[in-house]
Amino acid sequence: MFSFLKINVKRMMNMSINNLINDFIETEIDDLQEEGNFCLDICEKEGNFHMTSYWINGTYDNVRYFINNNYSNELYLMILDKYPHDLERLKSKIRAIYENYTEKDIALEALSSILLKEMQYYSQWYTIYGSEEEDMIDFRKYNVHDALNNPNEFPIIKQEDIVASMYGLNDTVQPSDLYDVFAHYSDELKIKKDNLIENDSEHIFTPDVFLVAAVVARYKNYIDIAKKAYPEYAIEFCKMSYYESNLKEQFILAYAIDDYYNRFNSTPYGLPLHKDMVDAHIVTIGNLNKYVIDYKIRGIKNKKTCWDSIAEIVYEIPQTVEEFQSFIIQIAIDFKRELNGLEKVRNKDIKAIDGKYPNRYSASHGLTFSKDINVHKKDTRGNDIKKTMKCNYTLELAEKQALYLIKKSLRYATTNPVISSSFGIDSITVLHLLRRVNKYNFNIVFNNSLVEYPELIKYKKEICSEWNLDNKLIETTPVETYWSMQKRCGWNFDRKGDRRNGKSNSEECCAKIKHVPMYNQIDKFISEGNPMQANYTGLRASESRAREQSCKRDNVVYFSKSWKTLRINPITFFSEEMVWKYQKKYNVPYCDVYDKVVYYEDVYDNVQEEEYQKVYYAPRIGCWTCLLNKGRGYLNFLKLYYPKQYFFLMYEKGLAKDLFIPGAKKLGIISENIIVSNSENNQLSLFDTPAEACKEDILSCEKIMKKYSLVDMEALIMKRPCKFLT
């Protein structure tokens, strides 16, 4: 009887202690959300996150107060029981820092870590400190003295943090990746012109990339509004028509500015502006009242946050509903034009306008600090190869810039940030970076082409299991399969964007396999009331000239109308070598398709000494059937590592013949009167072979492959159908 009562009392005591701990954690989380939001609002307005450097010590103070007021052996044991990680590892960390420690110290660190794990679920915490640290004691690296001796981890240390330390107010620093690192280091990173002494007295000003994206997003959205009369504006203008003249003018201006600030001030359709970016007032010019609007932008210059004036523009006061709507839209156009320009209007004689700070010169995308992006040269055999991209920044600096873009964007995407992932090395690098900031609150969309490498599907399953991603993964499938389109349209040789003969079948192929399924998923998010607030991609500028140009046009953060969301490209500025260096540094798992490289000795019988073990072809993740971006070495790669797929394409599907005949005719290798059978895929029409000639089969795939090498066949891919071997 008494033993039963003892057990029952002990159970009730444990429940009471457990509730006590849970109540403490819940209170701290509530404070984090309420006070954290207030703090971050102030930090954003000031462009300075010094206040967050107090969070670490503040968290410790709260835990210490709780421990001191409630400590008991039962509390100690309960905390250890709730501790989510390896307790011995925590004790070893404590031993490394504490000279002498007690069970109360262990309880302090363990409960701090329990609280940390809970806080890492909330954007107020992870957009400042991420979710990398396992224990609160790991934040020891944020001590000002340790940070000053660790420039790779802390390339930016704000003066306010040092001053606070000197006065004994605080001894920790804020994370460097709360700021645009490239903008801070733009003066050091800029590449000097050869044989010229530059005037370095003028420092580079870099506009805040998120504020620029906010201006551009408004421009894109207001242009859509301009396509028709907007009823809301008509109603408001009619209301203001009853006011006395001067009051009416003031209300019109106030409404227009308020509309510009607030209509598209949140994701997925826009971003907030700083309250000081647009300043409007009424002036009298020649006895007539007019509006004057000053446009400004905040940015970084000489490692300091500052403002720059963009333009001061005078406007006529609207007298009609149409003029009222046009005035609001004109504000969006003018700010965008004066800030970073307007593109040339296609099919119209309207030239591009640069603006004061064109995106292509922005420090934020890092491309102004790089050389040899997508520059090609010839090897000793005359093969076209790409030069290695040279970066005037370290991997550590690039990491910080990527983390800055992710952290800041996640402050605006708190419910449904989405990463588009092919599970290739670039995508998995971005996913790894994203998880360093936010392990829990995001979704992944994988557009399964149904012609993926089998190793990729296996790897996807393994990494999703290892990183607990299964409940975050959304998988789409094509609206039309590759083989259906290949049968209907032929092989996809034509590069995307080449529309000399209308839209290419490559463009249609990518659209139906990946783009349309993604757009459908975006619409599904919207219909479910959970729109995709931000989309993260593994796009890198050095992958292709087209991607380089899009990065310079849009920068690393921009609103996409077709994707209906904010898009972020955190590794735009990573070279390929940098990606693999990152993989090695953090031991990031990757798909082993990348290890299946083709060397020169795999292709040529006689290789020079300098060619031995030199990579001839390095594979990329994607549709194994796609010939668009494969080029030199791909057929050798397929034959070497995927013989079944190789023979299926070349012989069963007739790729060898479809590759060879059009180019061979142009070269005169075969005569024009060679008659070719009409293949099932009707590919011959793609190469302008006369339909009436398709009656009898003379050449076979086997005959072609016996007589001509794979190098010759690959040349036919490289030259494209419209330029076969010319």
MOPETA-V34774 format. One record per run of one state. SS is the DSSP state (h for helix, s for strand, l for the rest). FROM is the first residue (numbers start at 1). TO is the last residue. If there is no record, write none. Layout:
SS&FROM&TO / SS&FROM&TO
//
This chain:
l&1&1 / h&2&46 / l&47&49 / h&50&70 / l&71&72 / h&73&82 / l&83&86 / h&87&97 / l&98&102 / h&103&119 / l&120&122 / h&123&129 / l&130&135 / h&136&142 / s&143&143 / h&144&148 / l&149&158 / h&159&166 / l&167&171 / s&172&172 / l&173&175 / h&176&178 / l&179&180 / h&181&184 / l&185&185 / h&186&189 / l&190&204 / s&205&207 / l&208&208 / h&209&225 / l&226&230 / h&231&240 / l&241&244 / h&245&262 / l&263&277 / s&278&285 / l&286&287 / s&288&301 / l&302&303 / s&304&315 / l&316&320 / h&321&340 / l&341&341 / s&342&342 / l&343&344 / s&345&345 / l&346&349 / s&350&350 / l&351&352 / s&353&353 / l&354&358 / h&359&361 / l&362&366 / h&367&369 / s&370&371 / l&372&375 / s&376&378 / l&379&383 / s&384&386 / l&387&389 / s&390&391 / l&392&394 / h&395&410 / l&411&416 / s&417&420 / l&421&424 / h&425&437 / l&438&442 / s&443&448 / l&449&453 / h&454&466 / l&467&472 / s&473&477 / l&478&481 / h&482&489 / l&490&504 / h&505&527 / l&528&533 / s&534&536 / l&537&540 / h&541&543 / l&544&544 / h&545&554 / l&555&556 / s&557&560 / l&561&564 / s&565&568 / l&569&575 / h&576&586 / l&587&591 / h&592&595 / l&596&597 / s&598&599 / h&600&603 / l&604&608 / h&609&611 / l&612&614 / s&615&617 / l&618&633 / h&634&641 / l&642&642 / h&643&652 / l&653&654 / h&655&667 / l&668&682 / h&683&687 / l&688&690 / h&691&693 / l&694&700 / h&701&707 / l&708&709 / h&710&718 / l&719&720 / h&721&723 / l&724&726
//
